[in-house]
Each structure stands twice: as structure tokens, then as C-alpha cells.
Amino acid sequence: MAVAKMSFHVALPEDAMTRLVELAEAEQKRERKWIAERRRELMPPSASRRAAADIRRGIRVEVAAKRRTGEFGGSRDELLTRAVREELRARGLDREWPDPPEGEVDAPGRRWGTPPSQPLGAGGYNARLSLNLPADLGETVRRAAYWTSKPAVEALQEWADRWGDGPEVTLREATRDSIPAALALLAAAGRPSAPQSVLEIRESIRQQVVTTGDLIRAAVDRLILDRQPKLPDTSSR
């Protein structure tokens, strides 16, 4: 039975993306080599078609078992699925989460009040990763990011109500909402400007916001840097 999937699209540094592709290709090559050796070991030249088919099927079962335990990496999505589970477990986030309010996790763009994680281009997130996670795991990622970040997001909203968002954010949101830029800046002009100490408080609050992209990027780092031993995938047990 096919497993339902959830798609994610995440910005990455180019070197991390390159390392991830290399790792996935190396894992696939290692798996193919093992399969070829296993077939030579188990399949005599005189094997009938039926016997050969049975042997190949048995090898596929062995490969699937080795993928579940992490002995074989499998596809890039399978590698990342295990890494995401490991990252959630390491953070204490691999658990049941309540449903977020309707429409909250489906909102386009970044979480409220947060700036781009890094600029695109040199030194920033200049590559894009597309991956498919099992739907239950993808939902856990989305819900964990929402509920973990909720207190910080609410604090940022309160901060913005008091101090405003600054001219860059004001202009960006005015464009999104089809409000003339001059009118938006005029409306914001009456707000007091935030002193440096208050801006630093906002930055410290922003650091507490965790997005789905943050969790997946951390999983990529965990995978390519091999910071942790791979944990068995017990999701199907």
C-alpha cells in the first residue's frame, strides 16, 4: 500500500545541497553493489526463472529491512525522512500535537513577524530542496513548528503593536495589501521609533521562532555532518 506523502520546498546553502546529493548518490551506489553481490552469492547460473524470481524477491525484502534500520540509506527522501525523525526526537518534538487553528499552517510566506532566514545569493540560501515526507511525519513537522513558535510569534505581534515594523516591512506589507506606499508610511510615521535595546529584544524573540524550513535544514545538517548515529525507523511497527 502506497504511503501518503507531504511535499516541502526548503531553501538551503548550495554546499549543503551538493553534499546531500553526493551522499544520496553514494548510498544508492553502495546499495546496488550489495544487491549485485547478494545475487551472485544466492543465484546459481542454473537457477530456473521461478527460483531466480524468488531469490530476487527475497533480496528486495532484505534491502527493505536494511533501509528501515538505517543500514541502507535508500533514496534521498528516505535519508531525509530518518534525519527529520532524528531531529524531532533530539528536540523532544516527536510527539502528538493538537490541530493548529484552521488556516494557520497553510498561510503563505514566512511566519508572522520573522525576516528572511538568510538572503538569497552568495553566502545565503541559494539552493532549493524539494522532498516528500510521509504525511504523518510532515504533519508533525508543521504542527511542531507552529506550537513551538506560538509564544514567540505572539510576543512579536505585541512588539509590533507597540513599536511598528519599520519602513521596510511597512512597504512590503503595503505592496502585498495593495495600499499606496506613501499612505502606509504616513500611517506608520506617528509611531515612536524603537530604541536599540528594544530592537535587540525583538531579535532575541525572533530567534525563538522555529519554522518547518528550520527543522528540515537542521535535519539536513544532521545527515550530512553525521552528528548522530542513525536511529531505527519504528514508524511501521
C-alpha positions as CSV (number, residue, x, y, z in Angstrom):
1,M,0.0,0.0,0.0
2,A,1.4,3.4,-1.0
3,V,2.2,5.7,1.9
4,A,0.7,9.2,1.7
5,K,3.3,11.9,1.3
6,M,3.6,15.6,2.1
7,S,5.8,17.9,0.0
8,F,8.1,20.5,1.3
9,H,10.3,23.0,-0.5
10,V,13.2,24.4,1.5
11,A,16.0,26.9,0.8
12,L,19.5,25.6,1.5
13,P,23.0,26.7,1.2
14,E,24.4,25.4,-2.1
15,D,27.2,23.5,-0.4
16,A,24.7,21.7,1.8
17,M,22.7,20.8,-1.2
18,T,25.7,19.5,-3.1
19,R,26.8,17.4,-0.1
20,L,23.3,16.0,0.2
21,V,23.2,14.9,-3.5
22,E,26.6,13.3,-3.2
23,L,25.6,11.4,-0.1
24,A,22.4,10.1,-1.7
25,E,24.2,9.0,-4.8
26,A,26.9,7.2,-2.7
27,E,24.2,5.4,-0.7
28,Q,22.4,4.3,-3.9
29,K,25.7,3.0,-5.4
30,R,26.5,1.1,-2.2
31,E,23.1,-0.5,-2.2
32,R,23.3,-1.5,-5.8
33,K,26.7,-3.1,-5.2
34,W,25.4,-5.1,-2.3
35,I,22.4,-6.3,-4.3
36,A,24.7,-7.4,-7.1
37,E,27.0,-9.3,-4.7
38,R,24.0,-10.9,-3.0
39,R,22.6,-12.1,-6.3
40,R,25.9,-13.7,-7.2
41,E,26.0,-15.3,-3.8
42,L,22.5,-16.7,-3.9
43,M,21.6,-17.2,-7.5
44,P,23.4,-20.1,-9.3
45,P,23.7,-19.9,-13.1
46,S,21.4,-22.9,-13.4
47,A,18.5,-21.3,-11.4
48,S,15.1,-21.6,-13.0
49,R,13.1,-18.4,-13.8
50,R,10.8,-19.1,-10.8
51,A,13.8,-19.8,-8.5
52,A,15.5,-16.6,-9.7
53,A,12.4,-14.6,-9.1
54,D,12.1,-15.9,-5.6
55,I,15.7,-15.0,-4.9
56,R,15.3,-11.5,-6.2
57,R,12.1,-11.1,-4.1
58,G,14.0,-12.3,-1.0
59,I,16.8,-9.8,-1.7
60,R,14.2,-7.0,-2.0
61,V,12.8,-7.9,1.4
62,E,16.4,-7.8,2.8
63,V,17.0,-4.4,1.3
64,A,13.7,-3.0,2.7
65,A,14.7,-4.3,6.1
66,K,18.1,-2.7,5.9
67,R,16.5,0.6,4.8
68,R,14.2,0.5,7.8
69,T,17.1,0.1,10.3
70,G,19.2,2.7,8.5
71,E,21.8,0.2,7.4
72,F,21.0,1.3,3.8
73,G,20.1,4.9,3.2
74,G,17.7,4.4,0.3
75,S,16.5,7.3,-1.7
76,R,17.2,10.9,-0.8
77,D,13.7,11.2,0.6
78,E,14.3,8.1,2.7
79,L,17.6,9.5,4.0
80,L,15.9,12.8,4.9
81,T,12.9,11.1,6.5
82,R,15.1,9.3,9.0
83,A,17.1,12.5,9.6
84,V,13.9,14.5,10.2
85,R,12.7,11.9,12.7
86,E,16.1,12.1,14.5
87,E,16.0,15.9,14.6
88,L,12.5,15.9,16.1
89,R,13.4,13.3,18.7
90,A,16.6,15.2,19.6
91,R,14.4,18.3,20.2
92,G,11.7,16.5,22.1
93,L,9.2,17.3,19.3
94,D,8.4,13.8,18.0
95,R,5.0,13.5,19.7
96,E,1.3,14.1,19.2
97,W,0.4,17.8,18.7
98,P,-3.1,19.3,18.7
99,D,-4.5,20.7,15.5
100,P,-3.5,24.3,14.9
101,P,-6.3,26.8,14.3
102,E,-7.8,26.4,10.9
103,G,-5.8,28.1,8.2
104,E,-2.7,28.9,10.4
105,V,-0.2,26.4,9.0
106,D,-1.4,26.9,5.4
107,A,-0.7,30.7,5.4
108,P,1.7,31.6,2.6
109,G,5.2,33.0,3.2
110,R,7.1,33.1,6.5
111,R,5.8,33.0,10.0
112,W,4.4,36.3,11.2
113,G,7.0,38.9,12.2
114,T,10.0,36.9,11.1
115,P,12.5,38.2,8.5
116,P,14.0,36.0,5.7
117,S,16.4,33.5,7.4
118,Q,19.2,34.4,5.1
119,P,19.4,36.5,1.9
120,L,19.4,34.6,-1.4
121,G,22.7,34.7,-3.3
122,A,26.3,34.3,-2.2
123,G,26.6,33.2,1.4
124,G,22.9,32.7,1.7
125,Y,20.3,30.0,0.8
126,N,20.9,29.9,-2.9
127,A,19.7,26.3,-3.5
128,R,16.3,24.8,-3.1
129,L,15.4,21.3,-1.8
130,S,12.2,19.6,-2.7
131,L,11.3,16.5,-0.6
132,N,8.4,14.3,0.2
133,L,7.9,13.1,3.7
134,P,5.4,10.6,5.0
135,A,2.2,12.5,5.6
136,D,2.2,11.8,9.3
137,L,5.8,12.9,9.7
138,G,5.2,16.0,7.6
139,E,2.1,16.9,9.7
140,T,4.2,16.5,12.9
141,V,6.9,18.9,11.4
142,R,4.2,21.5,10.6
143,R,2.5,21.3,14.0
144,A,5.7,21.2,16.0
145,A,6.9,24.3,14.3
146,Y,3.6,26.1,14.8
147,W,3.1,25.3,18.5
148,T,6.8,25.7,19.5
149,S,6.8,29.1,17.9
150,K,3.4,30.3,19.1
151,P,4.6,32.2,22.2
152,A,7.4,33.9,20.3
153,V,5.0,34.9,17.4
154,E,2.5,36.4,19.8
155,A,5.4,38.3,21.5
156,L,6.4,39.7,18.1
157,Q,2.9,40.7,17.4
158,E,2.7,42.6,20.7
159,W,6.1,44.2,19.9
160,A,4.9,45.3,16.5
161,D,1.7,46.8,18.0
162,R,3.9,48.9,20.3
163,W,6.8,49.8,18.0
164,G,5.7,49.1,14.5
165,D,7.6,47.0,12.0
166,G,9.9,49.6,10.4
167,P,9.7,51.1,6.9
168,E,10.9,48.1,5.0
169,V,8.3,45.8,6.5
170,T,5.6,48.5,6.1
171,L,6.4,48.9,2.4
172,R,6.4,45.2,1.8
173,E,3.1,44.6,3.5
174,A,1.6,47.7,1.8
175,T,2.5,46.2,-1.6
176,R,1.0,42.9,-0.6
177,D,-2.2,44.5,0.6
178,S,-2.4,47.0,-2.4
179,I,-2.0,50.0,-0.2
180,P,-0.2,53.1,-1.6
181,A,3.3,53.2,-0.1
182,A,3.0,56.9,0.8
183,L,-0.1,56.3,2.7
184,A,1.3,53.3,4.6
185,L,4.5,55.3,5.6
186,L,2.3,58.2,6.7
187,A,0.3,55.9,8.9
188,A,3.4,54.5,10.4
189,A,5.1,57.8,11.0
190,G,3.2,58.6,14.2
191,R,4.6,55.6,16.0
192,P,7.6,56.1,18.2
193,S,10.8,54.5,16.8
194,A,12.2,51.6,18.8
195,P,15.5,52.2,20.7
196,Q,18.4,49.9,20.1
197,S,17.7,47.9,23.3
198,V,14.2,47.2,22.2
199,L,15.3,46.2,18.8
200,E,17.7,43.7,20.4
201,I,14.7,42.3,22.4
202,R,12.9,41.8,19.1
203,E,15.8,39.9,17.6
204,S,16.1,37.6,20.6
205,I,12.4,36.8,20.3
206,R,12.8,36.1,16.6
207,Q,15.5,33.5,17.4
208,Q,12.8,31.6,19.2
209,V,10.6,31.2,16.1
210,V,11.1,27.7,14.5
211,T,9.8,27.2,11.0
212,T,9.4,23.9,9.1
213,G,12.4,25.1,7.0
214,D,14.5,25.4,10.1
215,L,13.6,21.9,11.2
216,I,14.4,20.4,7.8
217,R,17.6,22.4,7.4
218,A,18.7,21.1,10.8
219,A,17.9,17.5,9.6
220,V,20.0,18.1,6.5
221,D,22.9,19.2,8.7
222,R,22.4,16.2,10.9
223,L,22.5,13.9,7.9
224,I,25.5,15.4,6.0
225,L,27.6,16.1,9.1
226,D,26.7,12.7,10.6
227,R,26.4,14.2,14.1
228,Q,24.2,11.4,15.4
229,P,24.0,7.6,14.8
230,K,21.0,6.7,12.7
231,L,18.0,5.6,14.7
232,P,15.9,2.7,13.5
233,D,12.7,3.7,11.8
234,T,10.0,2.3,14.0
235,S,7.1,4.1,12.4
236,S,5.7,0.9,10.7
237,R,6.0,-1.3,13.8
